[in-house]
Amino acid sequence: MASPALAGDRALIDFIGFSPDAKYFAFEEFGIQDGSGSAYSNIFVIDLENDSWLDGTPIRAQAEEGDDSENLLAIRSKANSEALKFIADNKIFVPAEIAALNADGEIEEDPARLAFMFPIPGPGMETASYQLEISTFAATSSEDCAGYFGNPPLGFELTVFDGKETRSLHRDGDTLPGSRSCPYTYRPYAVLVPGIGASQHAGVVIVSYTRGGFEGPDRRFLAVPLAF
């Protein structure tokens, strides 16, 4: 079977975990940058109560273009070493348990939706079910997205339906954060909750988004707090 030819930069993700009180969450996105071919790693440490990055984060590490000594493993190790203080100071040692996942090879009926149960059921158990849904709308960016990439920038709203009512978890403003660049698609990627006996009153929704890149579409991730 022939493999399709793809360009762009499809970041991968590693879920670092939660603090015991589910106030803090950390994850890493990493990959090979399109254009330069340089390895990179970005580690985000998030205050879920305030829906904000901790001061001094995210931690970003990237290899110098053409420096083959800084491979992906080395760059990830560098970023993790720099992030260790933030992770240790905020006790982010609780593993993330996956409640639902739209994996890259998943055959989806609707990529804008993701259903899950919470608390995570054991064998033969049923618990409350929820459905996430993402909708998009026209927004503005600090970059000329249509001119550079041929796609106007889009913002998103994430909602959750609990069987009775729908509530909004996040809605972008009219102007997108500069870190988002030129996004034009979004999908709910995963639902994560603290594992191994930790407080499970809160979790996160991981949203993947596609933005214009130097050689094609770039995938990146963001986290939206989820309270139960």
ZIMORA-V186904 format. One record per helix or strand of 3 or more residues. SS is the DSSP state (hx for helix, st for strand). FROM is the first residue (numbers start at 1). TO is the last residue. If there is no record, write none. Layout:
BEGIN
SS_FROM_TO / SS_FROM_TO
END
This chain:
BEGIN
st_12_18 / st_24_32 / st_39_47 / st_59_62 / hx_72_89 / st_96_101 / st_113_118 / st_128_138 / hx_145_149 / st_154_161 / st_166_171 / hx_178_180 / st_183_194 / st_202_212 / st_217_227
END
